Amino acid sequence: MALPSQLGFQDAGSPLMEELLHFHDHALMVVFLISTMVLYIIVAMVTAKLTDKLVLDSQEIEIIWTVLPAIILILIALPSLRILYLMDEINDPHLTIKALGHQWYWSYEYTDYEDLGFDSYMIPTHDLTPGQFRLLEADHRMVIPTESPARVLISAEDVLHSWAVPALGIKADAVPGRLNQTTFIVNRPGVFYGQCSEICGANHSFMPIVVEAIPLEHFENWTSLMSEET
Amino acid sequence: MLHLTAGRVGSLLARRATAALTNSSVRMASHGHDVAEMVDMSQPLYVDRVDIPLPDRPYKDTLSPAEESLKQKEKGPWSQLSKEEKLALYRLKFCQTFPEMQEPSAEWKTVLGGIFIFLGLTGLVVWWQKVYVYPARPRTFDDDWQAKQKCIDTVCHDRSHGLWLLFLSFSRGLAKNNHEEVILLYTQIKLEVVGFF
């Protein structure tokens, strides 16, 4: 989850998010370098004592400030396209889960081996136990085994929603009548929080997504437990 | 029926000619409006600017007889000019010297003062909002609640708060990964600190 007044990304929980973090570092460094250079030039121009009013043209600098930006753009585009294609690689998921958006909760269906489905409502603030996160905790978490490629099929039952988990680098719109697919692998055990990312009515801010990644042996225990419960 | 007689046409044309030949500011001024001073940009201008070191014309165009004779003296060897004469010649040609042009003004004080005034007004508005508008803070912001928020290997509450906690736990000799002890320690310290305040 995000810490209070956090500015940067959350720690990555999946390899794709790690790639995105590194790419963002690279692109942001380019941005900082360019901004620093521009700021320096502005200050130099404003504080200059003398003005040359007779400058007409300069071929050399025109060439530089056309070629250099083109090179910089290529240096940004290459890693970006690499990640774009990485996202679309064939990865043969071990598990398929359906995440359906409703007003105003998510429901998850694990139907690979047996019929398991449950709703995930936000825990209201007055029902939280001390130490839980306000507006982020849900009564039933979507549980995933670690280090297993998982596929999530996302749709909605009424209006547009969006299923997002920033720590895993996932966001996909939940469109009624449409199935959107996203695949991911969770590197490490942990709890990853996200929030609905498409305006869907009064309680749009109050339908969080909680993904809990646990080792595979414990995952089987969980599925048995959940099946008994529902 | 209105007949455009020769006399009427004549007076109409005369009015059009007057309007065309005088400029609008002269007409406005003569009808009681305040009009800014007009500068004739087609003539050489004198300006005091750092990037125009030699203006198009000298500062003083019309010279008194004394000044005329000084100008004649200038045509001879300059070593025969006294210091005062050289200064007088400079002031004939130019209005201000470079240091006079570049003199800093006290404008920054006005600007800074205005900024602080508006910041102060904003502060008043913010304080009023805090007292009269905002609802109560949720209990999840309380220190003991935040102390119980557990994250593996990270401190979940405010980074500066967490750093302070870590420092305290180090200074009192506790392992930093031991969350339960840190929570206990924190509650203990909080009581001490609250006592202090």
HADDOCK unambig.tbl for C-alpha pairs under 7 A between the chains (distance, minus, plus):
assign (segid A and resid 3 and name CA) (segid B and resid 156 and name CA) 6.20 0.50 0.50
assign (segid A and resid 3 and name CA) (segid B and resid 157 and name CA) 6.57 0.50 0.50
assign (segid A and resid 3 and name CA) (segid B and resid 158 and name CA) 6.86 0.50 0.50
assign (segid A and resid 4 and name CA) (segid B and resid 157 and name CA) 6.75 0.50 0.50
assign (segid A and resid 4 and name CA) (segid B and resid 158 and name CA) 5.68 0.50 0.50
assign (segid A and resid 50 and name CA) (segid B and resid 51 and name CA) 6.42 0.50 0.50
assign (segid A and resid 51 and name CA) (segid B and resid 51 and name CA) 5.98 0.50 0.50
assign (segid A and resid 130 and name CA) (segid B and resid 145 and name CA) 5.46 0.50 0.50
assign (segid A and resid 130 and name CA) (segid B and resid 148 and name CA) 6.73 0.50 0.50
assign (segid A and resid 131 and name CA) (segid B and resid 145 and name CA) 5.16 0.50 0.50
assign (segid A and resid 131 and name CA) (segid B and resid 146 and name CA) 6.20 0.50 0.50
assign (segid A and resid 131 and name CA) (segid B and resid 148 and name CA) 4.51 0.50 0.50
assign (segid A and resid 131 and name CA) (segid B and resid 149 and name CA) 4.22 0.50 0.50
assign (segid A and resid 132 and name CA) (segid B and resid 149 and name CA) 6.28 0.50 0.50
assign (segid A and resid 134 and name CA) (segid B and resid 140 and name CA) 6.62 0.50 0.50
